[in-house]
Amino acid sequence: MTGKKIAAVAVATILLLAVCIWGINSMIRVGDEGEIRTVQDAVRHAALTCFAVEGAYPSEISYLRENYGLSYDESRYHVVYEAFASNQMPRILVTVRGGGLI
């Protein structure tokens, strides 16, 4: 093999590896987004259930954990639960710890 052929094979191999790594990262990111949505939906569902049963949204997410069975991996997800008023849906923001948000 000549030097040019070896260089071409090396470049092609590096490009193939880069495409594979990019694809794997994309799949992981899509998986994280789905999990984040699942946690958001669980918090929202618990808050709506509380509102339907008690007539008010709770002021703290801990109330949903204690009384409505809300659970998620707190070591993996950070949930921001901002209650404005007892009759308004709280703002719910979920991030992956050490990662981004959607």
N, C-alpha and C positions, 0 to 999 in steps of 0.2 A: 504494500500500500504506500502510496506517495504521501508526502506531508500535507498536501491540499485535501486529499481524501480523508485522512485522519482528522484534520481540523473540521471538515464538513460533518463527519460522524459525531465528533465531540459537540459541535454547535447544535446539531439535531437532537442529541441526547439531552443536552442542557435545556433546550426548548421544550422537549417532551416532559421532562421533570418539572419545569416551571408550570406547564399547563396542568399537570396532575396535582401539584400542590395547590394551585389556584382553585381547581375543581373541588378538592377536599375542603378547603377553607369556605368555599361557597356553600357546600352542603352543611357544614357545621353552623354557619351563620343562619341559614334557613331553619335548621333545627332549633336554634336558640330563639329565633323569632316566634316559632310555633309554641315553644314552652312558655315564653313570656306572655303570649296571648292567652294561654291556658290559665296561668296564674292570675292575670288581669280579669279574665272571665269569672274565675272562682271567687275573687274578692267582690266583684260587681254583683254576682249572684247572691252571695251571702248578705251584702248590704241591702239589696232589693228584697230579699226574704225578710230581713229584720224590719225594713220599712213596711212591708205588707202585714207582718204580724203585730208590730208595736206602734206603727204610725209615725215612726221617726227613724232617720238614719243615725247610727251610733257615731259618737264623736271620736272614738278611738278604734283602731283595727283590732286591738286586744279583745274588745267586747265581742267581735265576730269570732275570734278564736275560741273564747271561753263559752259562748252561748250558741253559736251556730255551726260549730265544727269546722271552721276554716282552718286549713293546714296547707303549708307549702314549705319547701326546703329553705329555711331562713339563712342557711350558710351559703346558699347558691344565689338567692334572689333578695334584692332590697326593694321593699314596697313602700312607696310614699302614699299615705292616705290622708288627704286634707279635707276635713269636713268644714263646710262654710256655715250651714244652718241645718237644723234637724229635718227640714222639708226639702232640701236640695241634695241631689246626688253628689257625693264627695268626689273630689278629683283623685284618680287612682293612677299612679305611675309605677311601673315595674322595670327594674334594671337587673342585669346579671352582674353579680358582684365581680368587680375587676373587668367588666365589659361595658358595652354600650347599652343604649335604650332604643326602643322603637317608637 
